[in-house]
Amino acid sequence: MSSRFNPDAEFAYGAGQVNPRKAVSPGLVYDMDEMPYIQFLCHEGYSGAALSVLVRSKSINCSDLVPAFGHDSLNYPTMQLALKHKTQMIAVFRRRVTNVGPPQSVYNATVRAPNGVDITVKPTSLLFSHKKQTRSFKVVVKANPPMSGAQISSASLIWKSPRHAVRSPIVMYKP
């Protein structure tokens, strides 16, 4: 085992599968169209004009868009929270997964979090009766700075079934 510390923590790799055999049968997938990306970029301060070029649309008015769904508006496996304040930060992430595994599947949530971070998932189980069925869940992250002096702190949500383990990294960081 290497004793080297990677200061980039969860930012050093993606949330996807590394094992090609497992990638063929991921169990659950996170899927979305372009609108959440547009909402996210508007929230990050990009102008409608800049986004219009990106998505090849005549006009995008960020102020006319429906507010983002959850803390980041993305339906992506990774959840990240910038700890900008010296007080407890709370973020609600809303996610949606589609069953691409066995038709009758049950996935139970397992959360791993460091000290000073409280993570709750609702519901704690996702029940699927057929393939391509979609289920939504909510992840609430409460982080207390300074998180043991670390600049980046990692947690994870793992949806487990008898055949699959679908991991979602949760990262809290000080900008």
Residue frames as a rotation matrix with the C-alpha (Angstrom) as fourth column:
MET 1
0.583 0.813 0.000 0.00
0.813 -0.583 0.000 0.00
0.000 0.000 -1.000 0.00
SER 2
-0.206 -0.647 0.734 1.35
0.611 -0.671 -0.420 3.41
0.765 0.362 0.533 -0.94
SER 3
-0.159 0.089 -0.983 1.85
0.926 -0.334 -0.179 5.97
-0.344 -0.939 -0.029 1.80
ARG 4
-0.945 -0.202 0.257 1.37
0.297 -0.859 0.417 8.88
0.137 0.471 0.872 -0.61
PHE 5
-0.252 0.868 -0.428 -1.55
0.501 -0.261 -0.825 11.19
-0.828 -0.422 -0.369 0.15
ASN 6
-0.576 0.150 0.804 -3.59
0.755 -0.278 0.593 12.46
0.313 0.949 0.047 -2.77
PRO 7
-0.838 0.221 -0.499 -4.77
0.165 -0.769 -0.617 16.00
-0.520 -0.600 0.608 -1.88
ASP 8
-0.741 0.582 -0.334 -7.39
-0.619 -0.401 0.675 15.87
0.259 0.707 0.658 -4.65
ALA 9
-0.609 0.491 0.623 -9.24
-0.318 0.568 -0.759 13.01
-0.727 -0.660 -0.189 -2.89
GLU 10
0.072 0.761 0.644 -12.45
0.437 0.557 -0.707 12.23
-0.897 0.332 -0.293 -4.79
PHE 11
0.694 0.183 -0.696 -11.58
-0.432 -0.667 -0.607 14.74
-0.575 0.722 -0.384 -7.52
ALA 12
-0.322 -0.943 -0.087 -8.72
-0.710 0.180 0.681 12.45
-0.626 0.281 -0.727 -8.60
TYR 13
-0.983 0.040 0.177 -11.01
0.139 0.791 0.596 9.96
-0.116 0.611 -0.783 -10.35
GLY 14
-0.568 0.821 -0.062 -14.52
-0.624 -0.380 0.683 9.68
0.537 0.426 0.728 -11.79
ALA 15
-0.223 0.605 0.764 -17.63
-0.831 0.291 -0.474 8.02
-0.510 -0.741 0.438 -10.43
GLY 16
0.449 0.471 -0.759 -17.82
-0.859 0.461 -0.222 5.51
0.245 0.752 0.612 -13.29
GLN 17
0.909 -0.074 0.411 -16.98
-0.065 0.947 0.314 1.83
-0.412 -0.312 0.856 -13.39
VAL 18
0.049 -0.954 -0.295 -13.35
-0.924 -0.155 0.350 0.83
-0.380 0.256 -0.889 -13.87
ASN 19
-0.603 -0.218 0.767 -13.98
-0.098 0.975 0.200 -2.90
-0.791 0.045 -0.610 -14.30
PRO 20
-0.735 0.295 -0.610 -15.19
-0.674 -0.223 0.704 -3.46
0.072 0.929 0.363 -17.92
ARG 21
-0.765 0.473 -0.437 -17.12
0.353 0.876 0.329 -6.60
0.538 0.098 -0.837 -16.95
LYS 22
-0.449 0.606 -0.656 -19.04
0.753 -0.139 -0.643 -4.70
-0.482 -0.783 -0.394 -14.28
ALA 23
-0.729 0.137 -0.670 -19.59
-0.296 -0.946 0.130 -1.74
-0.617 0.293 0.731 -16.62
VAL 24
-0.872 0.422 -0.248 -21.69
-0.093 0.356 0.930 -3.96
0.481 0.834 -0.272 -18.91
SER 25
0.075 0.899 -0.432 -24.16
0.563 0.319 0.762 -4.49
0.823 -0.300 -0.482 -16.06
PRO 26
-0.723 -0.473 0.504 -24.11
-0.051 -0.690 -0.722 -1.42
0.689 -0.548 0.475 -13.78
GLY 27
-0.582 0.581 -0.569 -27.49
0.813 0.395 -0.428 -2.12
-0.024 -0.711 -0.702 -12.13
LEU 28
0.515 0.699 -0.496 -28.53
0.658 -0.693 -0.295 1.53
-0.549 -0.174 -0.817 -11.86
VAL 29
-0.434 -0.630 0.644 -27.81
0.871 -0.477 0.121 4.51
0.230 0.613 0.755 -14.12
TYR 30
-0.069 0.310 -0.948 -28.12
0.373 -0.874 -0.313 8.25
-0.925 -0.375 -0.055 -13.59
ASP 31
-0.397 0.006 0.918 -29.56
0.917 -0.030 0.397 9.87
0.030 1.000 0.007 -16.71
MET 32
0.125 0.487 -0.865 -30.42
0.380 -0.829 -0.411 13.43
-0.917 -0.277 -0.288 -17.72
ASP 33
0.528 0.095 0.844 -30.94
0.838 -0.219 -0.500 15.71
0.137 0.971 -0.196 -20.69
GLU 34
-0.336 -0.787 0.518 -29.33
0.704 -0.575 -0.417 19.11
0.626 0.224 0.747 -21.37
MET 35
0.434 0.585 0.686 -31.65
0.066 -0.779 0.623 21.30
0.899 -0.225 -0.377 -19.25
PRO 36
0.915 -0.126 -0.382 -30.06
0.391 0.056 0.919 20.45
-0.094 -0.991 0.100 -15.86
TYR 37
-0.088 -0.990 0.110 -26.66
0.989 -0.073 0.129 21.32
-0.119 0.120 0.986 -17.32
ILE 38
-0.216 0.084 0.973 -28.02
0.452 -0.875 0.176 24.69
0.866 0.477 0.150 -18.48
GLN 39
0.808 0.559 0.183 -29.59
0.065 -0.395 0.916 25.35
0.585 -0.729 -0.356 -15.06
PHE 40
0.618 -0.657 -0.432 -26.33
0.735 0.287 0.614 24.39
-0.280 -0.697 0.660 -13.34
LEU 41
-0.357 -0.819 0.450 -24.23
0.920 -0.392 0.018 26.68
0.162 0.420 0.893 -15.56
CYS 42
0.170 0.493 0.854 -26.69
0.197 -0.866 0.460 29.57
0.966 0.090 -0.244 -15.08
HIS 43
0.961 0.201 -0.192 -26.41
0.203 -0.038 0.978 29.03
0.189 -0.979 -0.077 -11.31
GLU 44
0.286 -0.941 -0.183 -22.60
0.893 0.192 0.408 29.06
-0.349 -0.280 0.894 -11.64
GLY 45
0.163 -0.159 -0.974 -22.79
0.135 -0.974 0.182 32.53
-0.977 -0.161 -0.137 -13.22
TYR 46
-0.765 -0.398 0.506 -22.53
0.526 0.065 0.848 31.85
-0.371 0.915 0.159 -16.94
SER 47
-0.537 0.566 -0.625 -24.48
-0.546 -0.798 -0.253 34.26
-0.642 0.205 0.738 -19.13
GLY 48
0.416 0.787 0.455 -27.39
0.022 0.492 -0.870 33.21
-0.909 0.372 0.187 -21.33
ALA 49
0.716 -0.197 -0.669 -25.43
-0.689 -0.348 -0.636 34.44
-0.108 0.917 -0.385 -24.35
ALA 50
-0.385 -0.923 0.011 -22.46
-0.919 0.385 0.083 32.20
-0.081 0.021 -0.996 -23.55
LEU 51
-0.460 0.279 0.843 -24.76
-0.157 0.909 -0.387 29.22
-0.874 -0.310 -0.374 -23.00
SER 52
0.635 0.722 -0.274 -26.66
-0.360 -0.037 -0.932 29.89
-0.684 0.690 0.237 -26.24
VAL 53
0.192 -0.671 -0.716 -23.44
-0.962 0.014 -0.271 29.31
0.192 0.742 -0.643 -28.16
LEU 54
-0.692 -0.529 0.491 -22.72
-0.662 0.736 -0.140 26.15
-0.287 -0.422 -0.860 -26.18
VAL 55
-0.419 0.615 0.668 -26.14
0.168 0.775 -0.609 24.53
-0.892 -0.143 -0.429 -26.77
ARG 56
-0.967 -0.053 0.248 -26.65
0.253 -0.128 0.959 26.03
-0.019 0.990 0.138 -30.24
SER 57
0.039 0.992 -0.119 -29.83
0.984 -0.059 -0.166 27.85
-0.172 -0.110 -0.979 -29.29
LYS 58
0.049 0.026 0.998 -30.86
0.560 -0.828 -0.006 31.33
0.827 0.559 -0.055 -30.37
SER 59
-0.203 -0.123 0.971 -31.43
-0.556 -0.802 -0.218 32.56
0.806 -0.585 0.094 -26.84
ILE 60
-0.002 0.182 -0.983 -31.25
0.754 0.646 0.118 31.40
0.657 -0.741 -0.139 -23.26
ASN 61
-0.003 0.071 0.997 -32.44
-0.477 -0.877 0.061 33.66
0.879 -0.475 0.037 -20.49
CYS 62
-0.692 -0.386 -0.610 -31.19
0.262 0.653 -0.711 32.25
0.673 -0.651 -0.351 -17.19
SER 63
-0.914 0.350 0.204 -33.64
-0.358 -0.464 -0.810 34.33
-0.189 -0.814 0.550 -15.16
ASP 64
-0.061 0.941 -0.333 -36.58
-0.980 0.007 0.201 32.74
0.191 0.338 0.921 -17.01
LEU 65
-0.398 -0.156 -0.904 -35.53
-0.227 0.971 -0.068 29.18
0.889 0.178 -0.423 -16.19
VAL 66
0.784 0.611 -0.110 -37.28
-0.131 0.336 0.933 27.14
0.607 -0.717 0.343 -13.51
PRO 67
0.338 -0.695 0.634 -35.07
-0.941 -0.242 0.236 27.08
-0.010 -0.677 -0.736 -10.38
ALA 68
-0.430 -0.648 -0.629 -32.63
-0.628 0.715 -0.307 24.21
0.648 0.263 -0.714 -10.13
PHE 69
0.706 0.652 -0.275 -33.82
-0.345 0.656 0.671 20.90
0.618 -0.379 0.689 -8.65
GLY 70
0.774 -0.448 -0.447 -31.79
0.633 0.563 0.531 20.31
0.014 -0.694 0.720 -5.50
HIS 71
0.483 -0.646 -0.590 -28.47
0.221 -0.563 0.797 21.82
-0.847 -0.515 -0.129 -4.48
ASP 72
-0.510 -0.823 -0.251 -26.78
-0.110 -0.227 0.968 21.43
-0.853 0.521 0.026 -7.86
SER 73
0.279 0.795 -0.538 -29.67
-0.741 -0.179 -0.648 20.66
-0.611 0.579 0.539 -10.25
LEU 74
-0.326 -0.471 -0.820 -27.71
-0.890 0.446 0.098 17.77
0.319 0.761 -0.564 -11.74
ASN 75
0.824 0.452 0.341 -28.68
-0.524 0.837 0.157 14.12
-0.215 -0.309 0.927 -11.83
TYR 76
0.267 -0.868 -0.418 -25.13
-0.514 0.238 -0.824 12.92
0.815 0.435 -0.383 -11.53
PRO 77
0.499 -0.036 -0.866 -23.62
0.507 0.822 0.258 10.27
0.703 -0.568 0.428 -9.25
THR 78
-0.508 -0.783 -0.359 -21.14
0.783 -0.246 -0.571 12.66
0.359 -0.571 0.738 -7.61
MET 79
0.743 0.658 0.122 -22.43
0.505 -0.671 0.543 15.19
0.439 -0.342 -0.831 -5.09
GLN 80
-0.375 -0.919 -0.125 -20.23
0.818 -0.264 -0.511 18.07
0.437 -0.294 0.850 -3.96
LEU 81
0.790 0.598 -0.140 -20.63
0.567 -0.624 0.537 20.77
0.234 -0.504 -0.832 -1.38
ALA 82
-0.216 -0.832 0.510 -18.39
0.400 -0.552 -0.732 23.84
0.891 0.046 0.452 -1.12
LEU 83
0.359 0.257 -0.897 -18.00
0.933 -0.063 0.355 24.81
0.035 -0.964 -0.262 2.54
LYS 84
-0.092 -0.345 0.934 -17.92
0.507 -0.824 -0.254 28.58
0.857 0.450 0.250 2.14
HIS 85
0.441 0.359 0.822 -19.06
-0.473 -0.686 0.553 29.51
0.763 -0.633 -0.133 5.65
LYS 86
-0.690 -0.708 0.149 -17.71
-0.455 0.264 -0.851 28.87
0.563 -0.655 -0.504 9.12
THR 87
-0.255 0.691 0.676 -21.07
-0.830 0.202 -0.520 27.54
-0.496 -0.694 0.522 10.25
GLN 88
-0.424 0.167 0.890 -22.77
0.197 0.976 -0.090 24.25
-0.884 0.138 -0.447 9.45
MET 89
-0.618 0.224 -0.754 -23.63
-0.776 -0.329 0.538 23.89
-0.127 0.917 0.377 5.76
ILE 90
-0.205 0.631 0.748 -26.69
0.049 0.770 -0.636 21.95
-0.978 -0.094 -0.189 4.66
ALA 91
-0.599 0.045 -0.800 -27.31
-0.786 -0.222 0.577 20.81
-0.152 0.974 0.168 1.10
VAL 92
0.170 0.713 0.681 -30.12
-0.217 0.701 -0.679 18.74
-0.961 -0.032 0.274 -0.37
PHE 93
-0.762 -0.414 -0.498 -29.28
-0.598 0.155 0.786 16.69
-0.248 0.897 -0.366 -3.44
ARG 94
0.347 0.884 0.314 -32.11
-0.488 0.456 -0.744 15.16
-0.801 0.105 0.590 -5.45
ARG 95
-0.706 -0.632 -0.318 -31.24
-0.641 0.380 0.667 12.28
-0.301 0.675 -0.674 -7.71
ARG 96
0.557 0.830 -0.006 -33.03
-0.701 0.467 -0.539 9.84
-0.444 0.305 0.842 -10.00
VAL 97
-0.641 -0.754 0.145 -31.81
-0.579 0.599 0.554 6.40
-0.504 0.271 -0.820 -11.06
THR 98
0.378 0.692 -0.615 -33.04
-0.919 0.359 -0.161 3.96
0.109 0.626 0.772 -13.67
ASN 99
0.218 -0.213 0.952 -32.94
-0.392 0.875 0.285 0.21
-0.894 -0.436 0.107 -13.14
VAL 100
0.313 -0.179 -0.933 -30.96
-0.916 0.201 -0.346 -1.52
0.250 0.963 -0.101 -15.88
GLY 101
-0.784 -0.552 0.285 -30.39
-0.618 0.738 -0.271 -4.62
-0.061 -0.389 -0.919 -13.75
PRO 102
-0.872 0.480 -0.099 -32.74
0.468 0.875 0.126 -7.52
0.148 0.064 -0.987 -12.99
PRO 103
-0.311 0.835 0.454 -36.44
0.116 -0.441 0.890 -6.63
0.943 0.330 0.041 -13.30
GLN 104
0.822 0.549 -0.153 -37.24
0.181 0.003 0.983 -7.40
0.541 -0.836 -0.097 -9.65
SER 105
-0.210 -0.972 -0.103 -34.57
0.587 -0.041 -0.809 -5.49
0.782 -0.230 0.579 -7.70
VAL 106
0.932 0.339 -0.127 -34.20
0.300 -0.528 0.795 -3.92
0.202 -0.779 -0.594 -4.29
TYR 107
-0.096 -0.960 0.263 -31.31
0.459 -0.277 -0.844 -1.56
0.883 0.039 0.467 -3.51
ASN 108
0.774 0.270 -0.573 -30.55
0.630 -0.234 0.741 -0.52
0.066 -0.934 -0.351 0.07
ALA 109
0.614 -0.511 0.602 -28.60
-0.187 -0.835 -0.518 2.62
0.767 0.205 -0.608 0.92
THR 110
0.515 -0.589 -0.623 -25.34
0.853 0.276 0.444 2.48
-0.089 -0.760 0.644 2.85
VAL 111
0.837 -0.231 0.496 -23.67
-0.087 -0.952 -0.295 5.76
0.540 0.203 -0.817 3.79
ARG 112
0.245 -0.832 -0.498 -20.03
0.969 0.226 0.099 6.21
0.031 -0.507 0.861 4.78
ALA 113
0.681 0.032 0.732 -19.21
0.135 -0.988 -0.082 9.63
0.720 0.154 -0.677 6.18
PRO 114
-0.414 -0.892 -0.182 -16.32
0.467 -0.036 -0.884 11.14
0.781 -0.451 0.431 8.14
ASN 115
-0.206 0.277 -0.938 -16.69
0.943 -0.200 -0.266 12.70
-0.261 -0.940 -0.220 11.59
GLY 116
-0.604 0.027 -0.796 -18.46
0.091 -0.991 -0.102 16.05
-0.791 -0.134 0.596 11.48
VAL 117
-0.755 0.388 -0.529 -20.58
-0.635 -0.229 0.738 15.10
0.166 0.893 0.419 8.47
ASP 118
-0.468 0.710 0.526 -24.15
-0.062 0.568 -0.821 13.84
-0.881 -0.417 -0.222 8.81
ILE 119
-0.791 0.196 -0.580 -25.72
-0.599 -0.049 0.799 12.32
0.128 0.979 0.156 5.69
THR 120
-0.333 0.757 0.562 -29.30
-0.126 0.555 -0.822 11.04
-0.934 -0.345 -0.089 5.44
VAL 121
-0.957 0.079 -0.280 -30.91
-0.264 0.169 0.949 9.33
0.122 0.982 -0.141 2.45
LYS 122
-0.324 0.913 0.247 -34.66
-0.152 0.208 -0.966 9.11
-0.934 -0.350 0.071 1.83
PRO 123
0.863 0.447 0.238 -35.94
-0.498 0.664 0.558 6.62
0.092 -0.600 0.795 0.99
THR 124
0.023 -0.891 0.453 -33.35
-0.830 0.236 0.506 4.18
-0.558 -0.388 -0.734 2.30
SER 125
-0.457 -0.112 0.882 -34.49
0.279 0.924 0.262 1.45
-0.844 0.366 -0.391 -0.12
LEU 126
-0.323 0.348 -0.880 -35.33
-0.885 -0.442 0.150 1.58
-0.336 0.827 0.451 -3.82
LEU 127
-0.256 0.342 0.904 -37.72
0.104 0.940 -0.326 -1.10
-0.961 0.010 -0.276 -5.06
PHE 128
-0.480 0.057 -0.875 -37.97
-0.844 -0.300 0.444 -1.89
-0.237 0.952 0.193 -8.77
SER 129
0.184 0.630 0.754 -40.51
-0.238 0.773 -0.588 -4.22
-0.954 -0.072 0.292 -10.36
HIS 130
0.780 0.040 0.625 -39.23
0.550 0.433 -0.714 -3.98
-0.299 0.900 0.316 -13.94
LYS 131
-0.303 -0.932 0.197 -36.32
0.892 -0.204 0.404 -2.83
-0.337 0.298 0.893 -16.09
LYS 132
-0.635 -0.110 0.764 -36.07
0.509 -0.804 0.307 0.83
0.581 0.584 0.567 -17.08
GLN 133
0.587 0.779 -0.220 -38.16
0.663 -0.308 0.683 1.79
0.464 -0.546 -0.697 -14.05
THR 134
-0.309 -0.664 0.681 -37.06
0.153 -0.741 -0.654 5.06
0.939 -0.098 0.331 -12.44
ARG 135
0.540 0.391 -0.746 -36.88
0.804 0.024 0.595 5.91
0.250 -0.920 -0.301 -8.74
SER 136
0.229 -0.409 0.883 -35.96
-0.092 -0.912 -0.399 9.19
0.969 0.011 -0.246 -7.05
PHE 137
0.403 -0.137 -0.905 -34.20
0.890 0.290 0.352 9.80
0.214 -0.947 0.238 -3.77
LYS 138
0.754 -0.129 0.644 -32.97
-0.193 -0.981 0.029 12.68
0.628 -0.146 -0.764 -1.65
VAL 139
0.116 -0.792 -0.599 -29.59
0.884 0.357 -0.301 13.04
0.452 -0.495 0.742 0.05
VAL 140
0.896 0.125 0.426 -29.23
-0.075 -0.903 0.423 15.62
0.438 -0.411 -0.800 2.85
VAL 141
0.065 -0.953 -0.296 -25.66
0.779 0.234 -0.582 16.52
0.624 -0.193 0.757 3.77
LYS 142
0.966 0.097 0.239 -24.89
-0.080 -0.768 0.635 18.48
0.245 -0.633 -0.734 6.95
ALA 143
0.255 -0.954 -0.155 -21.22
0.742 0.296 -0.602 19.36
0.620 0.038 0.784 7.25
ASN 144
0.960 -0.005 -0.281 -19.56
0.217 -0.623 0.751 21.11
-0.179 -0.782 -0.597 10.15
PRO 145
0.422 -0.873 0.245 -16.39
0.047 -0.248 -0.968 22.97
0.905 0.420 -0.064 9.19
PRO 146
0.193 -0.685 -0.703 -13.45
-0.925 -0.366 0.103 22.75
-0.328 0.630 -0.704 9.73
MET 147
0.935 0.213 -0.283 -13.72
-0.306 0.887 -0.346 18.95
0.177 0.410 0.895 9.11
SER 148
0.747 -0.663 0.035 -10.52
0.437 0.530 0.727 18.13
-0.500 -0.528 0.686 11.04
GLY 149
0.128 -0.737 -0.664 -8.52
-0.257 -0.671 0.695 20.74
-0.958 0.082 -0.276 9.12
ALA 150
-0.395 -0.267 0.879 -8.88
0.666 0.576 0.474 18.91
-0.633 0.773 -0.050 5.80
GLN 151
-0.707 0.138 -0.694 -9.44
-0.485 -0.809 0.333 20.91
-0.515 0.572 0.638 2.64
ILE 152
-0.220 0.624 -0.750 -11.33
-0.774 0.356 0.523 18.01
0.594 0.695 0.405 1.04
SER 153
-0.632 0.117 0.766 -13.39
-0.540 0.642 -0.544 15.43
-0.556 -0.757 -0.343 2.87
SER 154
-0.627 0.326 -0.708 -14.97
-0.577 0.416 0.703 12.41
0.523 0.849 -0.073 1.21
ALA 155
-0.347 0.610 0.712 -18.06
-0.506 0.518 -0.690 10.37
-0.790 -0.600 0.129 1.92
SER 156
-0.897 0.095 -0.431 -20.11
-0.370 0.371 0.852 7.97
0.241 0.924 -0.298 -0.17
LEU 157
0.089 0.941 0.326 -23.56
-0.797 0.263 -0.543 6.61
-0.597 -0.212 0.774 -0.77
ILE 158
-0.904 -0.344 -0.254 -23.67
-0.428 0.739 0.521 3.01
0.008 0.580 -0.815 -1.95
TRP 159
0.240 0.971 -0.013 -26.88
-0.957 0.234 -0.170 1.46
-0.162 0.053 0.985 -3.28
LYS 160
-0.800 -0.585 0.133 -26.52
-0.576 0.811 0.102 -2.31
-0.167 0.005 -0.986 -2.70
SER 161
0.518 0.830 -0.208 -28.54
-0.852 0.522 -0.039 -5.15
0.076 0.197 0.977 -4.16
PRO 162
0.664 -0.290 0.689 -27.62
-0.084 0.887 0.454 -8.86
-0.743 -0.360 0.564 -4.07
ARG 163
0.554 -0.416 0.721 -25.94
0.809 0.475 -0.348 -8.42
-0.198 0.776 0.599 -7.50
HIS 164
0.194 -0.426 0.884 -24.80
0.582 -0.675 -0.453 -4.79
0.790 0.602 0.117 -7.64
ALA 165
0.187 -0.172 -0.967 -23.14
0.820 -0.514 0.250 -2.03
-0.541 -0.840 0.045 -5.62
VAL 166
0.289 0.019 0.957 -23.62
0.736 -0.644 -0.209 1.44
0.612 0.765 -0.200 -7.13
ARG 167
-0.083 -0.483 -0.872 -21.35
0.932 -0.347 0.103 4.02
-0.353 -0.804 0.479 -5.50
SER 168
0.593 0.238 0.769 -21.92
0.487 -0.867 -0.106 7.78
0.642 0.437 -0.630 -5.45
PRO 169
-0.458 -0.808 -0.370 -19.07
0.836 -0.249 -0.490 9.90
0.304 -0.534 0.789 -4.08
ILE 170
0.805 0.584 0.108 -20.01
0.485 -0.752 0.445 12.82
0.342 -0.306 -0.889 -1.82
VAL 171
-0.232 -0.973 0.015 -17.33
0.883 -0.217 -0.417 15.49
0.408 -0.083 0.909 -1.48
MET 172
0.910 0.345 -0.231 -17.18
0.412 -0.818 0.401 18.44
-0.051 -0.460 -0.886 0.89
TYR 173
-0.033 -0.976 0.215 -14.40
0.973 -0.081 -0.218 20.95
0.231 0.201 0.952 0.24
LYS 174
0.371 0.004 -0.928 -13.14
0.421 -0.892 0.164 24.36
-0.827 -0.452 -0.333 1.23
PRO 175
0.816 -0.052 0.575 -12.78
0.549 -0.239 -0.801 26.56
0.179 0.970 -0.167 -1.86
